[in-house]
Amino acid sequence: MDDRGAQPAEVLESAVLAAADLVAGAASVTVLTGAGISTDSGIPDFRGPEGVWTKNPEAEKASDIRYFRADPAVRRARWQVLAHGGMWDGVEPNDGHRALVPLEADGRLHTLVTQNVDGLHVLAGSDPALVVEVHGTVRRAMCLGCDRRSDIDVVLDRVRNGDLDPHCDGCGGLLKSATVSFGQDLFEGDME
């Protein structure tokens, strides 16, 4: 396809149609998504003009595992945002998330790899066994001591009931959302 002299919208449409033809003819598809797929759901990206870290550079610092581990005030503030801040309350999957579900229904979706932590692919109906959330998910909590995972709503209820710096019921370790923070390794199981 020769796009010289074409307008940007024409080039984009041509590229989308070419990609659709490739997917339509493929027996097996692996999909990679990032922040762009969730912006239509009302979730800002992190680094764009309206991004979380662009608007609040301190938020990026608070996303560093060293600060989270060392400073109870950082942990308490993070838990308050999750429990009361309505970070993504009411956010729903959009057409981009839902468009991938038929690929799975046809048996052609091999893996859906996402850099997003919002859990919207699973909420859209994608099988969690096929979704690899390489940066984790805010929909689960994890213990930094024993790696125990649990539904984050259980921990958020504890925070709302006065446990401002929740620790693991099993080992006493620090709890955090099951997301990968700066300075933290990706989850080994997701890399297999």
Backbone as a chain_set.jsonl record, in Angstrom:
{"seq": "MDDRGAQPAEVLESAVLAAADLVAGAASVTVLTGAGISTDSGIPDFRGPEGVWTKNPEAEKASDIRYFRADPAVRRARWQVLAHGGMWDGVEPNDGHRALVPLEADGRLHTLVTQNVDGLHVLAGSDPALVVEVHGTVRRAMCLGCDRRSDIDVVLDRVRNGDLDPHCDGCGGLLKSATVSFGQDLFEGDME", "coords": {"N": [[0.853, -1.159, 0.0], [0.625, 2.164, -0.897], [0.949, 5.123, 0.639], [1.744, 7.694, 0.135], [1.162, 11.129, -0.055], [-1.386, 10.915, 0.918], [-3.966, 11.927, 3.216], [-3.714, 12.294, 6.83], [-5.94, 11.034, 8.184], [-6.834, 9.295, 6.213], [-4.631, 7.633, 5.944], [-4.578, 6.441, 8.48], [-7.067, 5.102, 8.451], [-6.605, 3.32, 6.349], [-4.511, 1.805, 7.454], [-5.836, 0.659, 9.644], [-7.772, -0.906, 8.337], [-6.077, -2.687, 6.979], [-4.895, -3.977, 9.169], [-7.19, -5.16, 10.266], [-7.805, -6.989, 8.24], [-5.589, -8.702, 8.469], [-6.005, -9.774, 11.066], [-8.503, -10.982, 10.683], [-7.832, -13.05, 8.963], [-6.194, -14.645, 10.481], [-5.315, -17.584, 12.291], [-4.655, -17.729, 14.93], [-4.328, -15.316, 17.465], [-2.4, -12.951, 19.204], [-2.763, -10.347, 21.446], [-1.701, -7.106, 22.326], [-2.193, -4.616, 24.655], [-2.283, -1.214, 25.813], [-2.242, 1.853, 27.717], [-3.875, 3.448, 26.074], [-6.181, 2.007, 25.326], [-7.905, 2.143, 27.467], [-8.498, 4.796, 27.899], [-10.842, 5.721, 26.711], [-12.638, 4.794, 28.505], [-12.518, 6.552, 30.477], [-10.248, 6.597, 32.002], [-7.324, 8.187, 32.655], [-4.156, 8.289, 30.905], [-0.806, 7.718, 32.144], [1.388, 9.322, 31.511], [0.747, 11.199, 29.543], [-0.505, 14.466, 28.343], [-2.676, 14.981, 30.048], [-2.102, 13.204, 31.956], [-1.728, 11.163, 34.924], [0.784, 11.333, 36.266], [1.87, 13.513, 35.019], [0.264, 15.616, 35.805], [0.544, 15.42, 38.548], [3.405, 15.141, 39.851], [4.312, 14.15, 42.32], [2.796, 11.898, 42.719], [4.003, 9.981, 41.148], [6.37, 9.542, 42.556], [5.282, 8.441, 44.876], [4.596, 6.036, 43.866], [6.737, 4.425, 43.933], [8.282, 1.542, 45.074], [10.134, 1.575, 47.145], [9.582, 3.881, 48.653], [6.982, 3.259, 49.393], [7.357, 0.97, 51.015], [8.975, 2.037, 53.068], [7.723, 4.255, 54.253], [5.127, 4.848, 56.319], [3.219, 6.895, 56.042], [3.033, 7.302, 53.282], [1.96, 4.842, 52.529], [-0.505, 4.89, 53.942], [-1.738, 7.11, 52.715], [-1.97, 6.168, 50.099], [-3.712, 3.976, 50.456], [-5.955, 5.372, 51.32], [-6.673, 6.811, 49.029], [-7.367, 4.673, 47.363], [-9.47, 3.529, 48.838], [-11.294, 5.601, 49.384], [-11.067, 7.586, 47.516], [-12.266, 7.139, 45.095], [-10.926, 6.275, 42.805], [-11.231, 4.855, 40.313], [-13.927, 4.466, 40.318], [-16.976, 3.271, 39.078], [-16.027, 3.016, 36.519], [-16.186, 1.531, 33.377], [-15.742, -1.217, 31.045], [-14.927, -0.455, 27.624], [-15.798, -0.154, 24.083], [-13.44, -0.977, 22.835], [-12.271, -2.825, 24.655], [-14.332, -4.706, 24.709], [-14.367, -5.542, 22.055], [-12.455, -7.476, 21.784], [-13.394, -9.783, 22.908], [-15.027, -11.433, 21.133], [-12.99, -12.603, 19.544], [-11.883, -14.392, 21.31], [-14.131, -15.997, 21.798], [-14.338, -17.197, 19.322], [-12.243, -18.895, 19.497], [-9.771, -18.024, 18.723], [-8.17, -16.258, 20.081], [-5.12, -16.251, 21.44], [-3.516, -15.156, 23.511], [-3.983, -12.36, 25.643], [-2.256, -9.673, 26.276], [-1.723, -7.145, 28.555], [-0.697, -3.885, 29.534], [-2.064, -2.45, 31.29], [-3.516, -1.726, 34.507], [-6.092, -1.788, 35.27], [-8.01, -3.835, 35.078], [-10.058, -4.042, 33.226], [-10.268, -5.6, 30.894], [-10.918, -8.184, 31.762], [-13.331, -7.609, 33.067], [-14.787, -6.981, 30.806], [-15.298, -9.41, 29.773], [-13.299, -11.119, 28.932], [-11.45, -14.122, 29.311], [-9.873, -14.684, 32.35], [-7.727, -16.468, 32.405], [-6.529, -16.175, 29.967], [-5.64, -13.625, 29.927], [-2.901, -11.594, 30.456], [-1.724, -9.556, 32.791], [0.69, -7.545, 32.829], [1.633, -5.513, 34.474], [0.245, -5.956, 36.734], [-2.768, -5.699, 38.782], [-5.263, -3.452, 40.008], [-7.391, -4.583, 41.151], [-6.892, -6.586, 42.873], [-5.26, -7.473, 45.959], [-2.019, -7.731, 47.457], [0.403, -9.413, 49.49], [3.455, -8.157, 50.553], [5.21, -9.651, 51.942], [4.624, -12.519, 52.028], [3.503, -12.944, 49.557], [0.851, -13.544, 49.274], [-2.334, -13.405, 47.722], [-5.366, -11.528, 47.419], [-8.845, -10.527, 47.204], [-9.173, -7.16, 46.542], [-11.231, -5.637, 47.588], [-11.847, -6.642, 50.099], [-9.667, -5.814, 51.642], [-9.933, -3.052, 51.294], [-12.328, -2.619, 52.645], [-11.423, -3.057, 55.241], [-9.736, -0.829, 55.506], [-11.601, 1.255, 55.3], [-12.902, 0.796, 57.645], [-11.16, 1.668, 59.56], [-8.553, 0.539, 59.671], [-5.795, 1.797, 58.845], [-3.297, 1.257, 57.742], [-3.043, -1.445, 56.449], [-2.063, -4.817, 57.174], [-0.884, -8.12, 56.312], [-2.992, -10.816, 57.149], [-1.988, -13.334, 57.415], [0.955, -13.41, 57.556], [1.728, -10.97, 58.556], [2.961, -9.154, 56.935], [3.43, -6.239, 54.767], [0.624, -4.959, 53.013], [-0.395, -4.265, 49.67], [-1.837, -2.849, 46.667], [-2.126, -5.193, 43.999], [-0.25, -4.381, 42.023], [2.509, -3.554, 39.885], [5.039, -1.704, 41.171], [7.342, 1.09, 40.745], [10.694, 0.032, 40.869], [10.096, -2.501, 41.592], [10.051, -5.926, 40.709], [8.642, -7.399, 37.725], [5.839, -9.639, 37.826], [6.721, -12.935, 38.24], [5.279, -15.223, 37.344], [3.73, -14.196, 35.274], [5.511, -13.836, 33.256], [6.097, -16.197, 32.102]], "CA": [[0.0, 0.0, 0.0], [1.404, 3.391, -1.021], [0.161, 6.179, 1.267], [2.326, 9.013, -0.119], [0.196, 12.132, -0.483], [-2.68, 10.717, 1.575], [-4.213, 12.684, 4.439], [-3.525, 11.445, 8.017], [-7.117, 10.203, 8.458], [-6.854, 8.233, 5.206], [-3.549, 6.707, 6.293], [-5.038, 5.687, 9.64], [-8.128, 4.186, 8.024], [-5.956, 2.286, 5.555], [-3.774, 0.938, 8.382], [-6.819, -0.098, 10.428], [-8.347, -1.925, 7.451], [-5.039, -3.702, 6.755], [-4.792, -4.758, 10.409], [-8.408, -5.972, 10.374], [-7.648, -8.11, 7.311], [-4.631, -9.644, 9.064], [-6.658, -10.461, 12.185], [-9.576, -11.824, 10.139], [-7.253, -14.227, 8.339], [-5.287, -15.344, 11.399], [-5.863, -18.699, 13.066], [-4.363, -17.464, 16.334], [-3.96, -13.916, 17.629], [-1.973, -12.429, 20.497], [-3.06, -8.918, 21.464], [-1.031, -6.302, 23.345], [-2.846, -3.323, 24.85], [-1.7, -0.292, 26.783], [-3.114, 2.872, 28.307], [-4.814, 4.005, 25.114], [-7.455, 1.295, 25.232], [-8.772, 2.477, 28.604], [-8.813, 6.223, 28.0], [-12.261, 5.9, 26.375], [-13.41, 4.441, 29.703], [-12.356, 7.648, 31.431], [-9.014, 6.433, 32.776], [-6.241, 8.903, 31.972], [-2.874, 7.593, 30.903], [0.044, 8.216, 33.216], [2.417, 10.263, 31.076], [0.255, 12.15, 28.544], [-0.763, 15.827, 28.82], [-3.625, 14.925, 31.163], [-1.71, 12.024, 32.708], [-1.655, 11.192, 36.381], [2.089, 11.803, 36.723], [2.096, 14.842, 34.453], [-0.462, 16.568, 36.649], [0.956, 15.305, 39.948], [4.683, 14.428, 39.908], [4.457, 13.457, 43.607], [2.142, 10.598, 42.596], [4.99, 9.051, 40.613], [7.25, 9.209, 43.683], [4.535, 7.558, 45.77], [4.458, 4.745, 43.201], [8.021, 3.728, 44.056], [8.155, 0.54, 46.141], [10.991, 1.941, 48.283], [8.828, 4.834, 49.48], [5.831, 2.542, 49.939], [7.83, 0.115, 52.116], [9.649, 2.775, 54.145], [6.991, 5.38, 54.825], [3.714, 4.556, 56.607], [2.356, 7.974, 55.538], [2.817, 7.021, 51.858], [1.013, 3.716, 52.458], [-1.838, 5.34, 54.382], [-2.298, 7.979, 51.671], [-2.345, 5.316, 48.954], [-4.92, 3.223, 50.817], [-7.085, 6.304, 51.368], [-7.083, 7.06, 47.639], [-8.052, 3.476, 46.865], [-10.698, 3.255, 49.595], [-12.241, 6.718, 49.435], [-10.842, 8.555, 46.452], [-13.014, 6.843, 43.893], [-9.937, 6.338, 41.734], [-11.847, 4.46, 39.055], [-15.296, 4.038, 40.6], [-17.927, 3.391, 37.984], [-15.386, 2.855, 35.217], [-16.66, 0.327, 32.695], [-15.056, -1.522, 29.785], [-15.447, 0.247, 26.452], [-15.878, -0.981, 22.874], [-12.128, -1.566, 22.575], [-12.15, -4.024, 25.489], [-15.357, -5.675, 24.287], [-14.077, -6.022, 20.701], [-11.545, -8.623, 21.841], [-14.119, -10.953, 23.418], [-15.381, -12.365, 20.057], [-11.809, -13.379, 19.139], [-11.796, -15.492, 22.269], [-15.28, -16.878, 21.553], [-14.016, -17.952, 18.104], [-11.11, -19.769, 19.774], [-8.58, -17.521, 18.03], [-7.339, -15.433, 20.962], [-4.125, -17.062, 22.138], [-3.181, -14.441, 24.74], [-4.228, -10.92, 25.667], [-1.258, -9.087, 27.17], [-2.009, -5.73, 28.773], [0.117, -3.13, 30.479], [-2.998, -1.73, 32.157], [-3.775, -2.311, 35.826], [-7.494, -1.486, 35.588], [-8.844, -5.035, 35.094], [-11.228, -3.88, 32.362], [-10.4, -6.696, 29.927], [-11.652, -9.264, 32.433], [-14.704, -7.128, 33.247], [-15.445, -6.997, 29.495], [-15.657, -10.788, 29.46], [-12.149, -11.941, 28.559], [-11.104, -15.167, 30.274], [-8.661, -14.319, 33.106], [-6.629, -17.385, 32.097], [-5.891, -15.727, 28.73], [-5.205, -12.237, 30.106], [-1.671, -11.394, 31.216], [-1.632, -8.165, 33.24], [2.115, -7.51, 33.165], [1.869, -4.563, 35.565], [-0.645, -6.31, 37.829], [-4.132, -5.189, 38.758], [-5.751, -2.798, 41.224], [-8.558, -5.326, 41.625], [-6.4, -7.579, 43.833], [-4.259, -7.014, 46.924], [-0.957, -8.722, 47.646], [1.287, -9.228, 50.63], [4.851, -8.03, 50.149], [5.991, -10.624, 52.695], [4.406, -13.915, 51.625], [2.941, -12.912, 48.207], [-0.551, -13.974, 49.293], [-3.218, -12.519, 46.954], [-6.76, -11.539, 47.853], [-9.71, -9.52, 46.597], [-8.828, -5.873, 47.162], [-12.376, -5.073, 48.307], [-11.747, -7.072, 51.496], [-8.696, -4.914, 52.274], [-10.508, -1.701, 51.302], [-13.294, -2.581, 53.754], [-10.634, -2.878, 56.464], [-9.29, 0.571, 55.54], [-12.786, 2.082, 55.591], [-13.275, 0.543, 59.04], [-10.175, 2.201, 60.492], [-7.213, -0.045, 59.551], [-5.241, 2.739, 57.876], [-2.079, 0.7, 57.148], [-3.331, -2.87, 56.62], [-1.019, -5.826, 57.054], [-1.352, -9.463, 55.977], [-3.504, -11.625, 58.256], [-1.2, -14.555, 57.514], [2.352, -13.264, 57.989], [1.971, -9.64, 59.11], [3.651, -8.317, 55.957], [2.722, -5.089, 54.203], [-0.283, -5.19, 51.895], [-0.524, -3.207, 48.662], [-2.553, -3.333, 45.491], [-1.292, -6.151, 43.266], [0.308, -3.706, 40.857], [3.962, -3.451, 39.913], [5.51, -0.344, 41.455], [8.722, 1.339, 40.344], [11.635, -0.643, 41.744], [9.581, -3.834, 41.879], [10.115, -6.802, 39.542], [7.389, -7.902, 37.174], [5.458, -10.893, 38.458], [7.386, -14.021, 37.534], [4.31, -16.087, 36.671], [3.243, -13.546, 34.059], [6.562, -13.82, 32.249], [6.298, -17.56, 31.576]], "C": [[0.904, 1.228, 0.0], [0.559, 4.548, -0.513], [0.746, 7.568, 1.037], [1.252, 9.96, -0.642], [-1.168, 11.987, 0.164], [-2.766, 11.584, 2.827], [-4.067, 11.75, 5.643], [-4.722, 10.538, 8.316], [-7.2, 9.045, 7.476], [-5.792, 7.18, 5.511], [-3.978, 5.834, 7.464], [-6.098, 4.677, 9.235], [-7.544, 3.03, 7.226], [-5.215, 1.294, 6.453], [-4.727, 0.077, 9.201], [-7.427, -1.207, 9.578], [-7.344, -3.042, 7.174], [-4.88, -4.585, 7.988], [-6.005, -5.666, 10.571], [-8.337, -7.171, 9.445], [-6.688, -9.155, 7.867], [-5.277, -10.453, 10.184], [-7.723, -11.418, 11.666], [-9.022, -13.112, 9.54], [-6.38, -15.067, 9.252], [-6.003, -16.468, 12.141], [-5.693, -18.46, 14.561], [-3.826, -16.041, 16.458], [-3.503, -13.665, 19.064], [-2.133, -10.915, 20.426], [-2.282, -8.265, 22.602], [-1.76, -4.972, 23.444], [-2.096, -2.52, 25.908], [-2.72, 0.745, 27.192], [-4.183, 3.377, 27.35], [-6.155, 3.308, 25.07], [-8.413, 1.699, 26.348], [-9.103, 3.96, 28.723], [-10.268, 6.504, 27.633], [-13.183, 5.476, 27.515], [-13.285, 5.516, 30.776], [-11.127, 7.537, 32.305], [-7.892, 7.163, 32.041], [-4.986, 8.037, 31.915], [-1.994, 8.231, 31.979], [0.972, 9.335, 32.77], [1.945, 11.299, 30.049], [-0.022, 13.518, 29.152], [-1.721, 15.879, 30.009], [-3.298, 13.769, 32.104], [-1.573, 12.257, 34.201], [-0.329, 11.789, 36.845], [2.444, 13.161, 36.142], [1.467, 15.892, 35.355], [0.022, 16.56, 38.095], [2.252, 14.499, 40.038], [4.908, 13.683, 41.228], [3.81, 12.071, 43.563], [3.114, 9.558, 42.045], [5.943, 8.607, 41.72], [6.554, 8.216, 44.614], [4.336, 6.174, 45.168], [5.76, 3.956, 43.201], [7.952, 2.806, 45.267], [9.014, 0.894, 47.356], [10.267, 2.898, 49.222], [7.637, 4.145, 50.143], [6.25, 1.708, 51.15], [8.287, 0.94, 53.324], [8.767, 3.766, 54.889], [5.516, 5.048, 55.056], [2.764, 5.64, 56.087], [2.051, 7.779, 54.051], [1.799, 5.894, 51.711], [-0.393, 4.155, 52.833], [-2.503, 6.208, 53.312], [-2.766, 7.155, 50.476], [-3.627, 4.552, 49.253], [-6.139, 4.134, 50.876], [-7.595, 6.625, 49.962], [-7.87, 5.869, 47.111], [-9.405, 3.274, 47.545], [-11.74, 4.358, 49.48], [-12.151, 7.663, 48.242], [-11.609, 8.298, 45.182], [-12.136, 6.834, 42.658], [-10.541, 5.992, 40.374], [-13.257, 3.937, 39.298], [-16.179, 4.256, 39.383], [-17.323, 3.255, 36.601], [-15.805, 1.509, 34.634], [-15.805, 0.052, 31.461], [-15.708, -0.754, 28.633], [-15.445, -0.691, 25.243], [-14.545, -1.633, 22.526], [-11.902, -2.836, 23.375], [-13.098, -5.113, 24.985], [-15.066, -6.267, 22.909], [-13.187, -7.257, 20.702], [-12.242, -9.902, 22.279], [-14.531, -11.906, 22.293], [-14.194, -13.177, 19.529], [-11.636, -14.59, 20.039], [-12.914, -16.498, 22.025], [-15.057, -17.742, 20.314], [-12.864, -18.928, 18.315], [-9.819, -19.291, 19.132], [-7.688, -16.654, 18.904], [-6.403, -16.342, 21.752], [-3.817, -16.449, 23.498], [-3.521, -12.969, 24.565], [-3.28, -10.354, 26.722], [-1.586, -7.604, 27.318], [-1.041, -5.13, 29.777], [-0.761, -2.411, 31.497], [-3.234, -2.48, 33.462], [-5.247, -2.208, 36.211], [-8.422, -2.69, 35.613], [-10.022, -5.0, 34.136], [-11.367, -4.968, 31.302], [-11.206, -7.849, 30.531], [-13.102, -8.848, 32.653], [-15.484, -7.137, 31.936], [-15.849, -8.405, 29.085], [-14.512, -11.654, 28.996], [-11.824, -12.911, 29.687], [-9.825, -14.769, 31.017], [-7.471, -15.223, 32.803], [-5.885, -16.969, 30.826], [-5.323, -14.312, 28.837], [-3.949, -12.201, 30.978], [-1.578, -9.902, 31.522], [-0.21, -7.944, 33.743], [2.459, -6.518, 34.267], [0.926, -4.803, 36.733], [-2.024, -5.712, 37.666], [-4.489, -4.529, 40.083], [-6.94, -3.55, 41.809], [-8.183, -6.447, 42.6], [-5.441, -6.88, 44.794], [-3.217, -8.113, 47.049], [-0.143, -8.371, 48.879], [2.719, -9.163, 50.121], [5.749, -9.006, 50.898], [5.862, -12.033, 52.149], [3.79, -14.054, 50.236], [1.499, -13.427, 48.131], [-1.397, -12.941, 48.551], [-4.636, -12.632, 47.481], [-7.531, -10.467, 47.095], [-9.44, -8.191, 47.295], [-9.994, -5.291, 47.948], [-12.373, -5.464, 49.78], [-10.8, -6.138, 52.255], [-9.257, -3.491, 52.343], [-11.572, -1.557, 52.38], [-12.569, -2.393, 55.083], [-10.194, -1.425, 56.613], [-10.461, 1.478, 55.91], [-13.245, 1.93, 57.041], [-12.17, 0.903, 60.023], [-8.784, 1.604, 60.44], [-6.477, 0.733, 58.458], [-3.978, 2.258, 57.173], [-2.181, -0.82, 57.257], [-2.119, -3.765, 56.368], [-1.669, -7.185, 56.817], [-1.823, -10.2, 57.228], [-2.663, -12.878, 58.47], [0.174, -14.352, 58.113], [2.663, -11.907, 58.609], [2.691, -8.696, 58.166], [2.794, -7.167, 55.455], [1.816, -5.529, 53.061], [-0.228, -3.999, 50.952], [-1.386, -3.743, 47.537], [-1.59, -4.217, 44.706], [-0.836, -5.56, 41.935], [1.819, -3.64, 41.005], [4.339, -1.981, 40.096], [6.909, -0.162, 40.882], [9.635, 0.673, 41.363], [11.221, -2.06, 42.097], [9.668, -4.655, 40.592], [8.716, -7.11, 39.029], [7.095, -9.244, 37.827], [5.948, -12.066, 37.611], [6.414, -14.895, 36.75], [3.791, -15.502, 35.372], [4.264, -13.593, 32.933], [6.801, -15.195, 31.629], [5.576, -17.773, 30.275]], "O": [[1.835, 1.322, 0.799], [-0.431, 4.921, -1.143], [0.305, 8.53, 1.667], [0.517, 9.62, -1.569], [-2.028, 12.849, -0.019], [-1.744, 11.93, 3.421], [-4.271, 10.544, 5.509], [-4.527, 9.375, 8.67], [-7.589, 7.938, 7.849], [-6.029, 5.982, 5.354], [-3.766, 4.621, 7.445], [-6.032, 3.515, 9.636], [-7.95, 1.882, 7.409], [-5.284, 0.084, 6.235], [-4.459, -1.102, 9.429], [-7.58, -2.333, 10.052], [-7.717, -4.214, 7.137], [-4.744, -5.803, 7.867], [-5.863, -6.821, 10.972], [-8.764, -8.264, 9.818], [-6.939, -10.355, 7.752], [-5.116, -11.672, 10.248], [-7.836, -12.543, 12.154], [-9.674, -14.154, 9.604], [-5.873, -16.106, 8.83], [-7.149, -16.318, 12.564], [-6.496, -18.934, 15.365], [-2.985, -15.611, 15.669], [-4.141, -14.112, 20.017], [-1.694, -10.28, 19.468], [-2.211, -8.805, 23.706], [-1.93, -4.277, 22.443], [-1.39, -3.06, 26.76], [-3.924, 0.541, 27.033], [-5.29, 3.702, 27.78], [-7.173, 3.948, 24.803], [-9.628, 1.6, 26.175], [-9.912, 4.342, 29.568], [-10.872, 7.426, 28.182], [-14.378, 5.768, 27.488], [-13.873, 5.404, 31.851], [-10.973, 8.304, 33.256], [-7.547, 6.793, 30.918], [-4.777, 7.167, 32.76], [-2.409, 9.182, 32.642], [1.31, 10.209, 33.568], [2.708, 12.207, 29.722], [0.198, 13.718, 30.347], [-1.582, 16.737, 30.88], [-4.114, 13.397, 32.947], [-1.34, 13.37, 34.67], [-0.313, 12.655, 37.72], [3.248, 13.889, 36.726], [2.069, 16.93, 35.632], [-0.075, 17.572, 38.79], [2.204, 13.292, 40.278], [5.625, 12.683, 41.25], [4.229, 11.17, 44.289], [3.058, 8.39, 42.428], [6.286, 7.428, 41.81], [7.173, 7.261, 45.083], [3.951, 5.239, 45.871], [5.864, 2.926, 42.534], [7.601, 3.242, 46.363], [8.657, 0.548, 48.482], [10.33, 2.745, 50.442], [7.321, 4.41, 51.303], [5.586, 1.731, 52.185], [8.012, 0.577, 54.467], [9.042, 4.085, 56.045], [4.741, 4.973, 54.103], [1.625, 5.338, 55.729], [0.937, 8.057, 53.606], [0.892, 5.969, 50.882], [-1.358, 3.837, 52.136], [-3.693, 6.056, 53.038], [-3.83, 7.413, 49.913], [-4.524, 4.482, 48.413], [-7.241, 3.716, 50.521], [-8.802, 6.702, 49.736], [-8.917, 6.037, 46.485], [-10.376, 2.889, 46.894], [-12.94, 4.082, 49.48], [-13.066, 8.449, 47.996], [-11.615, 9.135, 44.28], [-12.532, 7.316, 41.597], [-10.384, 6.737, 39.407], [-13.732, 3.065, 38.571], [-16.126, 5.305, 38.742], [-18.037, 3.366, 35.605], [-15.78, 0.485, 35.317], [-15.212, 0.97, 30.895], [-16.899, -0.445, 28.677], [-15.128, -1.874, 25.366], [-14.525, -2.735, 21.977], [-11.396, -3.822, 22.84], [-12.72, -6.277, 24.854], [-15.484, -7.391, 22.627], [-13.166, -8.006, 19.726], [-11.728, -10.996, 22.043], [-14.397, -13.116, 22.475], [-14.372, -14.32, 19.11], [-11.286, -15.677, 19.58], [-12.682, -17.707, 22.04], [-15.524, -18.879, 20.252], [-12.538, -19.706, 17.417], [-8.868, -20.062, 19.007], [-6.562, -16.343, 18.516], [-6.837, -17.102, 22.618], [-3.851, -17.138, 24.517], [-3.367, -12.405, 23.482], [-3.491, -10.542, 27.92], [-1.711, -6.889, 26.324], [-0.624, -5.78, 30.736], [-0.255, -1.83, 32.457], [-3.161, -3.707, 33.511], [-5.614, -2.506, 37.348], [-9.535, -2.58, 36.126], [-10.907, -5.851, 34.225], [-12.48, -5.238, 30.85], [-12.076, -8.417, 29.871], [-14.011, -9.652, 32.447], [-16.707, -7.283, 31.945], [-16.644, -8.584, 28.162], [-14.724, -12.827, 28.691], [-11.913, -12.565, 30.865], [-8.795, -14.54, 30.382], [-6.324, -14.794, 32.93], [-4.737, -17.365, 30.627], [-4.609, -13.857, 27.943], [-3.941, -12.716, 32.096], [-1.379, -9.086, 30.622], [0.074, -8.128, 34.926], [3.485, -6.672, 34.931], [0.812, -3.961, 37.624], [-2.412, -5.277, 36.581], [-4.072, -4.986, 41.147], [-7.441, -3.175, 42.87], [-9.053, -7.166, 43.092], [-4.883, -5.829, 44.478], [-3.497, -9.281, 46.78], [-0.015, -7.207, 49.259], [3.145, -10.019, 49.345], [6.915, -9.178, 50.54], [6.865, -12.677, 51.841], [3.573, -15.175, 49.776], [0.993, -13.71, 47.045], [-1.204, -11.738, 48.728], [-5.059, -13.695, 47.934], [-6.945, -9.612, 46.432], [-9.479, -8.12, 48.523], [-9.775, -4.524, 48.886], [-12.845, -4.701, 50.623], [-11.097, -5.723, 53.375], [-9.072, -2.802, 53.347], [-11.709, -0.486, 52.972], [-13.041, -1.661, 55.953], [-10.265, -0.855, 57.702], [-10.317, 2.371, 56.745], [-13.892, 2.819, 57.594], [-12.218, 0.501, 61.185], [-7.89, 2.118, 61.113], [-6.532, 0.366, 57.284], [-3.619, 2.787, 56.121], [-1.482, -1.426, 58.069], [-1.289, -3.513, 55.495], [-2.855, -7.375, 57.088], [-1.132, -10.207, 58.247], [-2.626, -13.424, 59.573], [0.539, -15.034, 59.071], [3.757, -11.712, 59.136], [3.003, -7.564, 58.537], [1.586, -7.126, 55.689], [2.195, -6.367, 52.243], [-0.038, -2.862, 51.383], [-1.639, -4.945, 47.456], [-0.377, -4.01, 44.747], [-1.013, -6.157, 40.874], [2.344, -3.666, 42.118], [3.996, -1.131, 39.274], [7.587, -1.14, 40.569], [9.389, 0.737, 42.568], [11.932, -2.747, 42.83], [9.392, -4.142, 39.508], [7.74, -7.089, 39.779], [8.003, -9.909, 38.324], [5.631, -12.173, 36.426], [6.698, -15.267, 35.611], [3.446, -16.248, 34.455], [3.908, -13.406, 31.769], [7.626, -15.332, 30.725], [5.642, -18.86, 29.703]]}, "num_chains": 1, "name": "protein.A"}
